[in-house]
Amino acid sequence: MADPSKTTIGFTGDGGGLFTFQVLWTAAHNKLNVKFIVWNNQSYQILKINLLQYRQEQQIINEKMPEFFSINDPDIKYFQLAQALGVQALRISKPQCFLVTALFY
């Protein structure tokens, strides 16, 4: 954003993105040259990883993951959320199509 002639690319997971999606409106409102990529695994994965590590360190076994670490009910359509906030968006469901589609969209 320091050089408006260049595109800035932001990456986030879907869990982290839920805390910061207002940035999409800001980008649209200010007509920023930004692309956002949201990796959607329907999970707060970093929290799961941290909890697994803690449980291993504390030798806690056979404990289920808390249900609230999953972000799958209801299914969040992030591309529609982006569109609602004024950002052009698309959903890429095939990983092999990611680079060409996301970078040239």
Residue frames as a rotation matrix with the C-alpha (Angstrom) as fourth column:
MET 1
0.574 0.819 0.000 0.00
0.819 -0.574 0.000 0.00
0.000 0.000 -1.000 0.00
ALA 2
0.146 -0.617 -0.774 3.06
0.254 -0.732 0.632 2.19
-0.956 -0.289 0.050 0.24
ASP 3
-0.847 -0.362 -0.389 3.27
-0.299 -0.280 0.912 1.85
-0.440 0.889 0.129 -3.55
PRO 4
0.043 0.996 0.072 -0.27
-0.435 0.083 -0.897 1.93
-0.900 0.008 0.437 -5.00
SER 5
0.157 -0.018 -0.987 1.03
-0.985 0.072 -0.158 0.75
0.074 0.997 -0.006 -8.39
LYS 6
-0.747 -0.452 -0.487 1.83
-0.401 0.891 -0.211 -2.65
0.530 0.038 -0.847 -6.87
THR 7
0.353 0.901 -0.252 -0.64
-0.376 0.383 0.844 -5.23
0.856 -0.203 0.474 -5.63
THR 8
-0.564 -0.404 0.720 -0.52
-0.821 0.180 -0.542 -6.21
0.090 -0.897 -0.433 -1.97
ILE 9
-0.004 0.526 -0.851 -1.50
-0.225 0.828 0.513 -9.81
0.974 0.193 0.115 -1.18
GLY 10
-0.340 -0.013 0.940 -2.85
-0.938 -0.065 -0.340 -10.76
0.066 -0.998 0.010 2.24
PHE 11
-0.363 0.169 -0.916 -3.19
-0.085 0.973 0.213 -14.35
0.928 0.155 -0.339 3.47
THR 12
-0.473 0.225 0.852 -5.35
-0.881 -0.084 -0.466 -15.55
-0.033 -0.971 0.238 6.35
GLY 13
-0.941 0.296 -0.165 -7.03
0.296 0.955 0.025 -18.68
0.165 -0.026 -0.986 7.55
ASP 14
-0.190 0.954 0.232 -10.78
0.240 -0.184 0.953 -18.77
0.952 0.236 -0.194 7.84
GLY 15
0.332 0.293 -0.897 -10.68
0.915 0.129 0.381 -18.75
0.228 -0.947 -0.225 11.64
GLY 16
-0.490 -0.609 -0.624 -8.39
0.710 -0.694 0.120 -15.74
-0.506 -0.383 0.772 11.83
GLY 17
-0.857 0.181 0.482 -10.31
0.299 -0.587 0.753 -14.07
0.419 0.790 0.449 9.05
LEU 18
0.124 0.974 -0.187 -13.49
0.759 0.028 0.650 -14.12
0.639 -0.223 -0.737 11.10
PHE 19
0.192 -0.120 -0.974 -11.82
0.859 -0.459 0.225 -11.66
-0.474 -0.880 0.015 13.48
THR 20
-0.431 -0.589 -0.683 -10.73
0.209 -0.802 0.560 -9.22
-0.878 0.098 0.469 10.76
PHE 21
-0.265 0.318 0.910 -13.14
0.947 0.263 0.183 -9.23
-0.182 0.911 -0.371 7.82
GLN 22
0.695 0.502 -0.514 -13.90
0.430 -0.864 -0.263 -5.54
-0.576 -0.038 -0.816 8.29
VAL 23
-0.275 -0.874 -0.399 -10.61
-0.033 -0.407 0.913 -4.95
-0.961 0.265 0.083 6.47
LEU 24
-0.495 0.161 0.854 -12.41
0.833 0.370 0.413 -5.98
-0.249 0.915 -0.317 3.26
TRP 25
0.641 0.765 0.070 -14.76
0.763 -0.624 -0.168 -3.03
-0.085 0.161 -0.983 3.52
THR 26
0.480 -0.542 -0.690 -11.81
0.000 -0.786 0.618 -0.72
-0.877 -0.297 -0.377 4.22
ALA 27
-0.590 -0.733 0.340 -10.01
0.304 0.188 0.934 -2.00
-0.748 0.654 0.112 1.12
ALA 28
-0.169 0.622 0.765 -13.10
0.984 0.068 0.162 -1.53
0.048 0.780 -0.624 -1.04
HIS 29
0.744 0.520 -0.419 -13.91
0.588 -0.808 0.041 1.88
-0.317 -0.277 -0.907 0.44
ASN 30
0.384 -0.704 -0.598 -10.37
-0.254 -0.703 0.664 3.16
-0.888 -0.104 -0.449 -0.15
LYS 31
0.959 0.063 -0.276 -10.03
-0.283 0.214 -0.935 1.40
0.000 0.975 0.223 -3.53
LEU 32
0.189 -0.936 0.297 -6.85
-0.743 0.062 0.667 -0.31
-0.643 -0.347 -0.683 -2.40
ASN 33
0.305 -0.230 -0.924 -4.88
-0.787 0.486 -0.380 -2.53
0.536 0.844 -0.033 -4.77
VAL 34
-0.501 -0.381 0.777 -5.12
-0.816 0.507 -0.277 -5.58
-0.288 -0.773 -0.565 -2.49
LYS 35
0.056 0.498 -0.865 -5.91
-0.485 0.771 0.413 -9.26
0.873 0.397 0.285 -2.96
PHE 36
-0.143 -0.013 0.990 -6.98
-0.963 0.233 -0.136 -11.35
-0.229 -0.972 -0.045 0.02
ILE 37
-0.226 0.036 -0.973 -6.58
-0.403 0.906 0.127 -15.10
0.887 0.421 -0.191 0.09
VAL 38
0.049 0.356 0.933 -8.55
-0.991 0.135 0.001 -17.03
-0.126 -0.924 0.360 2.71
TRP 39
-0.728 -0.295 -0.619 -7.54
-0.352 0.936 -0.033 -20.64
0.589 0.194 -0.784 3.31
ASN 40
0.076 0.886 0.457 -10.76
-0.974 -0.033 0.226 -22.34
0.215 -0.462 0.860 4.36
ASN 41
-0.720 -0.284 -0.633 -10.25
-0.161 0.956 -0.245 -25.52
0.675 -0.075 -0.734 6.38
GLN 42
0.286 0.955 0.072 -13.40
-0.191 -0.016 0.982 -24.88
0.939 -0.295 0.177 8.43
SER 43
0.557 -0.192 -0.808 -11.37
0.753 0.527 0.394 -24.77
0.350 -0.828 0.438 11.60
TYR 44
0.802 -0.485 0.350 -9.47
-0.584 -0.758 0.289 -22.69
0.125 -0.436 -0.891 14.10
GLN 45
0.739 -0.483 -0.470 -6.48
0.224 0.833 -0.506 -24.86
0.636 0.269 0.723 13.19
ILE 46
-0.232 -0.893 0.385 -3.86
-0.207 -0.341 -0.917 -22.90
0.950 -0.293 -0.105 15.15
LEU 47
0.048 0.321 0.946 -5.90
-0.988 -0.125 0.092 -23.40
0.148 -0.939 0.311 18.32
LYS 48
0.953 0.287 -0.101 -6.10
-0.281 0.957 0.070 -27.13
0.117 -0.038 0.992 17.64
ILE 49
0.356 -0.903 -0.239 -2.34
0.225 0.331 -0.916 -27.33
0.907 0.272 0.321 17.12
ASN 50
-0.357 -0.493 0.794 -1.65
-0.597 -0.533 -0.600 -25.40
0.719 -0.687 -0.104 20.32
LEU 51
0.405 0.593 0.697 -4.05
-0.914 0.293 0.281 -27.55
-0.038 -0.750 0.660 22.33
LEU 52
0.911 -0.122 -0.393 -2.55
0.007 0.960 -0.280 -30.76
0.411 0.252 0.876 20.94
GLN 53
-0.046 -0.997 0.067 0.93
0.035 -0.069 -0.997 -29.58
0.998 -0.043 0.038 21.89
TYR 54
-0.236 0.034 0.971 -0.23
-0.892 -0.405 -0.203 -28.65
0.386 -0.914 0.126 25.39
ARG 55
0.752 0.604 0.264 -1.94
-0.659 0.700 0.276 -32.00
-0.018 -0.381 0.924 25.85
GLN 56
0.637 -0.603 -0.480 1.18
0.202 0.731 -0.651 -33.83
0.744 0.318 0.588 24.73
GLU 57
-0.347 -0.808 0.476 3.33
-0.269 -0.400 -0.876 -31.86
0.899 -0.432 -0.079 27.15
GLN 58
-0.266 0.347 0.899 0.87
-0.963 -0.142 -0.230 -32.55
0.048 -0.927 0.372 29.97
GLN 59
-0.979 -0.149 -0.141 0.44
-0.164 0.982 0.095 -36.19
0.124 0.116 -0.985 28.90
ILE 60
-0.232 0.968 0.094 -3.29
-0.477 -0.029 -0.879 -35.75
-0.848 -0.248 0.468 28.46
ILE 61
-0.985 -0.153 -0.085 -4.58
-0.154 0.528 0.835 -38.42
-0.083 0.836 -0.543 26.12
ASN 62
-0.679 0.727 0.099 -7.86
0.696 0.596 0.400 -39.35
0.232 0.341 -0.911 24.46
GLU 63
-0.308 0.589 -0.747 -9.50
0.330 -0.671 -0.664 -35.96
-0.892 -0.451 0.012 24.91
LYS 64
0.224 0.482 0.847 -11.82
0.971 -0.031 -0.239 -34.73
-0.089 0.876 -0.475 22.16
MET 65
-0.867 -0.400 0.298 -11.24
0.454 -0.880 0.141 -31.38
0.206 0.257 0.944 20.52
PRO 66
-0.475 0.729 -0.494 -13.75
0.152 -0.485 -0.861 -28.76
-0.867 -0.484 0.120 21.61
GLU 67
0.077 0.611 0.788 -16.56
0.924 0.253 -0.286 -28.51
-0.374 0.750 -0.546 19.07
PHE 68
0.839 0.321 -0.439 -16.19
0.205 -0.934 -0.291 -24.74
-0.503 0.155 -0.850 18.87
PHE 69
-0.223 -0.947 -0.232 -12.80
-0.156 -0.200 0.967 -25.19
-0.962 0.252 -0.103 17.13
SER 70
-0.589 0.110 0.801 -14.75
0.748 0.449 0.489 -26.22
-0.306 0.887 -0.346 14.03
ILE 71
-0.469 0.419 -0.778 -16.22
-0.370 -0.893 -0.257 -23.59
-0.802 0.168 0.574 11.75
ASN 72
-0.998 0.018 -0.062 -18.51
-0.046 0.473 0.880 -25.70
0.045 0.881 -0.471 9.61
ASP 73
-0.339 0.938 -0.076 -22.08
0.852 0.340 0.399 -25.29
0.400 0.070 -0.914 10.79
PRO 74
0.840 0.512 0.176 -23.26
0.131 0.123 -0.984 -23.16
-0.526 0.850 0.036 9.17
ASP 75
0.051 -0.790 0.611 -20.87
0.971 0.182 0.155 -23.25
-0.234 0.586 0.776 6.22
ILE 76
0.347 -0.012 -0.938 -19.44
0.092 -0.995 0.047 -19.76
-0.933 -0.102 -0.344 5.72
LYS 77
0.498 -0.137 0.856 -19.19
0.867 0.095 -0.489 -18.61
-0.014 0.986 0.166 2.13
TYR 78
-0.010 -0.626 -0.779 -16.29
0.582 -0.638 0.505 -16.22
-0.813 -0.448 0.371 2.45
PHE 79
-0.833 -0.283 0.476 -16.43
0.553 -0.393 0.734 -15.10
-0.021 0.875 0.484 -1.18
GLN 80
0.064 0.924 0.378 -20.05
0.708 -0.309 0.635 -13.99
0.703 0.227 -0.674 -0.63
LEU 81
0.545 0.028 -0.838 -19.05
0.752 -0.458 0.474 -12.20
-0.371 -0.888 -0.271 2.56
ALA 82
-0.540 -0.811 -0.227 -16.35
0.554 -0.545 0.629 -10.36
-0.634 0.214 0.743 0.62
GLN 83
-0.628 0.375 0.682 -18.82
0.613 -0.301 0.730 -9.43
0.479 0.877 -0.041 -2.11
ALA 84
0.456 0.857 -0.240 -21.25
0.811 -0.289 0.509 -8.12
0.367 -0.427 -0.827 0.50
LEU 85
0.401 -0.407 -0.821 -18.47
0.555 -0.605 0.571 -5.85
-0.729 -0.684 -0.017 1.78
GLY 86
0.838 0.076 -0.541 -17.81
-0.292 -0.775 -0.561 -4.46
-0.462 0.628 -0.627 -1.71
VAL 87
-0.223 -0.974 -0.042 -14.86
-0.684 0.125 0.719 -6.63
-0.695 0.189 -0.694 -2.76
GLN 88
0.381 0.230 -0.896 -14.74
-0.839 0.493 -0.230 -8.61
0.389 0.839 0.381 -6.00
ALA 89
-0.268 -0.444 0.855 -14.38
-0.798 0.600 0.061 -12.24
-0.540 -0.665 -0.515 -4.99
LEU 90
0.291 0.342 -0.894 -14.38
-0.730 0.683 0.024 -15.78
0.619 0.645 0.448 -6.22
ARG 91
0.519 -0.087 0.851 -14.15
-0.625 0.641 0.446 -19.23
-0.584 -0.763 0.278 -4.70
ILE 92
-0.042 -0.597 -0.801 -11.39
-0.854 0.438 -0.282 -21.58
0.519 0.672 -0.529 -5.83
SER 93
0.653 0.405 0.640 -12.17
-0.705 0.634 0.318 -25.15
-0.277 -0.659 0.699 -4.92
LYS 94
0.911 -0.412 0.028 -9.43
0.388 0.830 -0.402 -26.95
0.142 0.377 0.915 -6.86
PRO 95
0.578 -0.731 -0.363 -5.93
0.124 -0.361 0.924 -26.39
-0.807 -0.579 -0.118 -5.44
GLN 96
-0.208 -0.713 0.670 -4.31
0.815 0.252 0.521 -26.97
-0.540 0.654 0.529 -8.84
CYS 97
0.227 0.386 0.894 -6.17
0.837 -0.546 0.023 -23.90
0.497 0.743 -0.447 -10.16
PHE 98
0.575 0.130 -0.808 -5.13
0.722 -0.545 0.426 -21.61
-0.385 -0.829 -0.407 -7.33
LEU 99
-0.333 -0.829 -0.450 -2.08
0.530 -0.559 0.638 -19.76
-0.780 -0.026 0.625 -8.66
VAL 100
-0.830 0.010 0.557 -3.40
0.523 -0.330 0.785 -18.89
0.192 0.944 0.269 -12.08
THR 101
0.092 0.977 0.192 -6.90
0.757 -0.194 0.623 -18.05
0.646 0.088 -0.758 -10.93
ALA 102
0.577 0.187 -0.795 -6.08
0.772 -0.443 0.456 -16.10
-0.267 -0.877 -0.400 -7.75
LEU 103
-0.266 -0.811 -0.522 -3.17
0.550 -0.572 0.608 -14.10
-0.792 -0.125 0.598 -9.08
PHE 104
-0.959 -0.122 0.257 -4.75
0.284 -0.433 0.855 -13.10
0.007 0.893 0.450 -12.40
TYR 105
-0.057 0.997 -0.043 -8.31
0.992 0.062 0.111 -12.50
0.113 -0.037 -0.993 -11.19
